[in-house]
Amino acid sequence: MLPDAVSYGACTNRAFLLAAALGCESIHRRDSDSGYQTLDGEPVFPIHHELLSLGKPGADAADGVTENALDPAHGQKPVSMVGGSFVGELSVDVGEIKETDPGIYRDVVSLWAPPEWPEEEVQGLVEESFIGAGTEPFSVDRSVLDVPDIWRLDMCNIGFDHELYERVPLPPATDTIGSDYFLLHVVRHAPLPAVVHNRHIVNFYTAERRTGSGFTAYQMRFVKFLLSMLYLHPVYFDLEEAGPALLDAEHRVRAATIAGFARRSAGADRAENIRRLDVIDRCYRQLGGKYAEFADHLLPLRQGLLDRAQLDIEHFALLIDAWLPLVAASRAVGLSGEGAGRAAEDTVRLRPLAEADWDEVVALEARAYAESGLSEGREVLRSRGRVSPATCFVLEHDGQFGGYLLALPYPSGQCPDLTLVEASDHTSTNLHAHDFVLTEALRARGLTPQFVRQIEQQARSQGFDRISMVAVQRSHVLWRRLGYALHPEVSLPESYGTEAVYMSKEL
């Protein structure tokens, strides 16, 4: 995660963990060597499309695009990626080679094709590589919802849903361009819905690349990119072959499967990478000048480069194994760090719900649920508290009423009916968090995870080994981030409506 060299993958992985610490539902990337197109003098921001669709079920995202090409079979899967491409300079700084000798350009660029591809496909790859969206300026919005064509997407103009990047990281290869494109292939082959739009950014080269040291550093990254293909192409092929098997029943990516693919590819025969280095040596010496000097620089590094390419894919497999715990730790600690997090929690506490609290509880419940038809009313709410007063709490923040929890022991897989007064006193090691509401101000401050941690600690101290709930109003997105699993197989009373889902977490 903290390599001693440039790593596009590790840098973006750190951003993923920061997003988890912040409780973000998505992440949006732009690179420093890019700008925005304009229309009528105003910048055209890609984030408009990203916020409009990310995380929505594919069927619900259809109204936000100009073209819906998504197979209805994928309609319940979340939109996991929204992106565009770029205009301007080539994404890889090899334009000078193309201008100097198109034949050598073809020989070099074709090295990133799988060796088993026929000549026609290799030629197509050479023609399509690194050109982005060409030169056409933005004039009107176009956006397509579909399983994406990733040839027209670029990592400098992308947004991801948290359900994707919190399950699979990017390869942390050092001094290697292209190592950060891995998730595009996962989305393509899983397959998951995505939106491809035409709010392309403008790519440009920094002055540093034109210096002698900048040229050497960039060419080294390009060479390592070519060598990485020996190990990444087999993983891409495995992703394609696995297809829908990459997703579990809840449309989440099976990270362990991908880690297995990476481990298997680490045993690839290095002969193809030796050939790649031979071609680079020959072509760069033909170009002469600084390219020949770079070939001299590369010669004594060959064995180390071959070793490093294999080590990079092995490290990637290890990182996938550790990724879910890393994300969970980031969510638990938060952005402020462990010590600061504890200080903040000193102002957040649970206390038993008292008779004097009911007016505030009933008013807050009505504000939260009346509009959606889910409000229970005072008498039904109070019946939950009478059945199990020891598991009903007020949530206080800085000594003020901040919300409430009405919870009661309930058999796993069952829940109260919103329309019925609670009359049963169940004995169960499952605590059903029937109604958990924070005030509007505390929800806006992102304090839900702190309260949830205290609720879980309280449940453990009372001998419960599981917490269940019914997530309404699409709150399952939050609860999944906090470790709660969906149970769509559990039938719910009609009073919850059609979008509610039963969830639980083992303590």
N, C-alpha and C positions, 0 to 999 in steps of 0.2 A: 504493500500500500504506500510505502514511502521509499521508492527506489532512489539510488544516487545518480540517476540519469533521467533524461526526458522520457516520459511515458504518457501518451495520450489516453491509454486505457486506465492506468492507475489514477491519473488526474480526474477523469470523469467518474471513476469509482468513488473517489473521495467526495465528489459532489453528490453522488447517490446517497452516501451515508449522512452527509449534512442535511440532505432533503428529508431523510428518515428521522433525524434528530429534530428537525423543525416540524414534523408531522405533515409534510407536504404530500399531496396526492398526485403530483406530476413534477417533471423536471423539464427545463427548456434550455437548449444550448445554442449559443452563437459564439463564434471564434473571434479573437481580437483582430485577425487580418481579414475582416469582412465588414461590409456596410450594408445599408438598405437601399433598395430602389425607391424612386419617388413617383408620385402621380399628382399632377397639378401642384407641384411644389411641396407636397407633404410626403413624409416617409411611409412606406408600406410595410407594416409590421406583421411577420408571420405568426406571432403569438395569438392573433385573433382566431385563426383556424384551430390552433392547438387547444386553447381553452374551451372552444365551442364543442369539441368532440371527445377529447381524451377521457377514458374511463367509462363512457356511456356504452350500453349495449349497442351493437352495430345497428340494430333495427331503429333505435331511438336517435341515432346520429344522422339518419338519412335526411332529415329536414334541414340540416346545416350545411349541405354540400350541393354543388351544382349538378352532380351526376352520381347516382347510386348504382353501382355495378356489383354490389355484394350479393352473393348467393344467400338466399334466406336461411340456408342451413347454418350459416355463421351469425345469424341475427342476434343470438343471445350472448355471444362472446363479446368481451369488452374491446373497445377501440384502444389498442395498446400503443399506437405510434401515429404521430401526425408530422409530416415533414414536406419539405420542398428541396430544391437544388440550388444552383448558383449560376450567375452569369459572370463574365469577365475572364480572368486568367485561368489556365488549366489548374485543376485541383492539385495535381502533382507537378512539380517544377521540372518538367522535361521538354518544355516547348522548344528550347534552344536546340536540343538533339533533333527534334522533328524538322525544324527549319534547316539545319545543317545537312542532315542525311536521312531522308524518310525511310530508307531501307534499314539503316541501323536502328532507327526509332522502332520500326516494326519488330526487329529481332529482339530488342531489349524489352519492349512492353509485352510482347507475347510470352515472356518468361513467367508471367503471373497466371497464365492459363494452365488448367490441369493438363498434364502431359498426354493423357489419353484422348483429349479432344481432337476431332478431325480438323483439317486445315480450314475449312469454311467457318467453323465456330471460332477458331483462333483469330481469323481475320476480322470477324465481326466484333470480337472483344477488343482488338486493337483499335478499330474505328470508333468504338463507343467509349473507350476508357478516358476518364479524367476531363471530359468536355462539359459535364453538367447540362444545363438547359440551353446552352448556346449563347446567342447574343440578343434574342428577342426581348425588348423592354416590356415591363408590366403595363397592361392597359385595362384589363378587367379580370375579376376573380374567376378562377376555374379551380374546382376541387372535386376529387373523385374518391368515393368510399368503396373500398374493395380490399381483397388480399393484395398487398402492394407489389408493384414492379419496382424492386429496390435499385434498379439501374438509374432511376431518376430521383434518388434521394441522396442527401449528403449530410454527414454528421455535424456540419457547421450550421445546419438549419433544420433542427429536429426537436421534437418533444416526445417524451415517453410517459406512459402511465406507471404509477408506482408498483402496480401488481406485476409488471414485467421486470423493472430494474431492481426491485427488492428480492427477486428470486434468482436472477442470473446476472453476474457482473460481466465486465468486459475483460478481455485478455490483458494482463498487466505488462506486456512486453515493453522493454526499454529501447529507446532510439529506433523506433519502428513506426512508420506511417501506416495507416490503415488498420491498426490493431483495435481501433475503437468502433468498427463497423459491425461487430459480431451480432448484436441484437437485431439488426435489420434482417439477417438471415433467419434468426429464430422466429420473428414475426411472419416472415414469408412462408416458412415451411410448416409452422405449427398446425394449421394456419390460423392467424389472428387478423381481425379487421384493422385497417389503417386508413388514414386520409392522406392523399397526395395532392398538394396544392401548387399554385404557380407564383406564390409570393417569394420568389427566389432572392437570396441575398447576393451581394456583389463581392466577388472574391478578388483579392489583390495580394501582391507579394511585399513583404516588408523589406526595408533596405538591407537588413542584416543578411538576408539570403544572398545578396549580391557581393558580399565580402568573401575573401578567400576561405576563412574559417567557416563561414556560413555555408558556402558551397560544399565543402568537405563534409560537414555535419549532415546536411540535407541528403547528399548522395549516399551516405552511409545508411540513413534511415530508409531510403528507397531500396537499397540492396537488401537490407534486413526484411523489408516488406516482401520482396520477391522470395526470399528464403522461407518466410513464414508460411507461404502457400503450400509447401510440402506437407505441413501438418494441419492447416486450416481447411484445405479442400476436402480431405477425407471426412472431417467433421461436418462440413456443409452437406456432403453427399449423404451422410448418416442422418442428418436432420431432415433432408428431403425424403429419404426412405421411411423414416419413422412417421412423418406427417402428423395426423391427429393423435397418435399415441404419445406425442410430446406433451399433451395436456391432460390434466386429471379431470374428474367429473365436474369440477367447478371452474374449468377453463384456465387453470393455473399451470404454468410451465413446470415440467418435472425436471428440476435442476440436476438431480442425481443421474438421470439418463444422459444429459449433456456432458457431465463430468466423465462418465464412462466412455463416451465418444472421444473426448480429448485424450484420455489415458491411452486408449487403443491407438490413436494416431501417432503417439510419441514413438512408437516402434517402427515408423516408416523408414524405408531404405534411403540412405543419404545420397545415393548415386545421382539422383535427380538434382539435388542441390549443388553437388560438385559440378554437374553440367551447367547449371545456372551461373555459377561463379566463373567457369571457363568462358561462357558466352559474353558475360560482362567484361571480362579482361580483354577479350579479342575486340569487342566493339568499341570500348573506350580507348584502346590504343589506336584504333583506326581513326577515331575522332581527333586524337592528338591534343596538344595543349594541356589545359587544366584537367581534361578527362584522362589523358595518359598519365598525368601526375597522380590523379586519384587511383588509377589502376596500380601504380607503384605502391601507393599508400595501403591499398587493400591486400596486396600479395601476402605479406607476413601475418595478416589477421585471419586468413581463411579458416584455419582449424578452429580458432576461437569462435568465429561466426557460425560455423556448422554446429558446434556444441551449444552455443547460446540459443539458436533457433529451436533445438530440441528441448532445452531447459525451459524456454518460455512456455511451451505448451504444457509441460509437466507442472509448472507453477500455476498455470491457468486452472488445471484440474483441481489442484489443492485449494485454490481460492474459491472455486465453486463450492467445495465441501464446507468451507468455513463461512460462506457468505450469509446464510440465514442467521446464524448466531451473531455475526457482526451487525447485521441490520437490526436484530432484536435489541442488541446492546445500545445501538445508537438511539433507537426509539426510547429505551428506558432511561438513559442518561440525559437525553435532550441536548440542545445546543449549548447550554450554560455550563455543562460539566457536572460531575458527580457532587462535588462539594456545594456548588451554587444551587444545584437541584435540591439538595437536602434543605438548604436555607429557605428556598421558596416553599417547600412543602411544610415548613413550620407554620405557615400562615393558612394552610389548608387542613381541615380536620373533619371527622365525622363525630356526630353526637346523637344520642337516641332522640327519635322524633317525639315531641311533647304535644300535649293537647293544644297549647297556644300556637302551635305551628300550622294548624290545619287550614286556616284562612289563606296563608301564603302558598301552601301546597296546592290547594284547590285552584287558586287564581293562576299560578304558574302552569299547572296541568292544562287548564282551559286555553291559555295562550299558546301552548305547545301543540295541542291536538284538536281543538274545536273545529278549526277550518277544514281539517282532513276527515272529520267525522269519527275520530278515534277517542274523543273525550269520554271518560266514564262517569263523571259527576261525583258529587261529594259523598253520597251514601255508599256507592260501590268502592270508591277509593278508601274510605274509612274502614270498610269491611276487611280489606287486605291488611290494614294495620292491626285490627283487632285479633286476627288469626295468629299473627307472629310479630308482636311488638318488639321482640329482641333483635329482629333483623330489618327493622325499618329505621332510617336515619335521616337527619338533616345534614346537609353539606354546608359547612361554614368556610368563608374566606375572609380573613382579616376581621373575624368576629361577627360578620354579617351573614344573613341568610343567603346562600348561594345555590340552593337546589335541594333535591330530596331523592331518596331511594326507598321504594316500597318493594321489599323482597320477602319471600316466604319459602319454606321447604316444599318441594313439589317433585313428584316422580319424573325422572328423566324422560324426555319425549312428550311431556304433557304441559299444558299451560292453562291459566284461567281464561274464562270467556269474559270479554270486556263488558258484556251487557248484564252479567249475573253477579249478585252479591256473593262474596266468598263465604262459604259455610263449612268447608272441609278443612280439617287440621291434619295435614299430611306429615308422616314421618319419613324423612329422606335425607341422604347425604348430599343431595343435589339442591343448591340454593338457587331458586328462580328469581332473577332480578327483573321483576315484573314491570316496574316503572322507574326509570332513572332520568331525571331532567335537571339540567343546570340553567341558571338564569341566562338571559341573552348576553349580558356583559361578560360572564365567565366563559361562555362558549366562544365568544369572539377572542378571548385571551388565550385560548388553546389549553385550558386547564383540565380538560376531560381526562387525559392519561394519568394525571396526579390523583384525581379522585378515584379512578378505577383501581389504581395500585392499592390505595387505602381500603377500598371495598374488598378487594381480593385478600388482603392481609386479614381483615376482620372476619371474612368467611372461613379462612383457614383456622383462625383462633377459635372459632365456634365448632370446629370439627367437620366442616363441609369439604368434600373432595372435588366438587365440580360446581361451576356456575353456568346457568342457562339463561336465555332471554329470547324474546321475539323482537327482531329488528324491524322497525317500521320507518316509513319516510326515507327509504334508501340509506338508512344509517348503517347497514351492513358493511359499507365501504370502510367506515371508521372502525367498527368492531373487528373486522378481519385484520386491520393493521395492528390491533391490540392483542392478536393471538386467538381470536374466537373463530371457530369453524362453522361453516354453513351446514345445515341438515335439511335440504329441500325435500327429503323423503317424509318429514314429519308433517302430518296434516294439522292445520290450524283452524280454530273456529272462524266462521264467516265474518265475525265482528272485526277481525283484523284487516279485512280487505284482501286484495289480490297480490299486493307487492310485498307483504310481510314474509319473513323467513325465520325459522327457528335456528338458534345458534348456541354453541356451548364451548366451554374451555375447561380442561382438566387443571386442577390447582396443584 
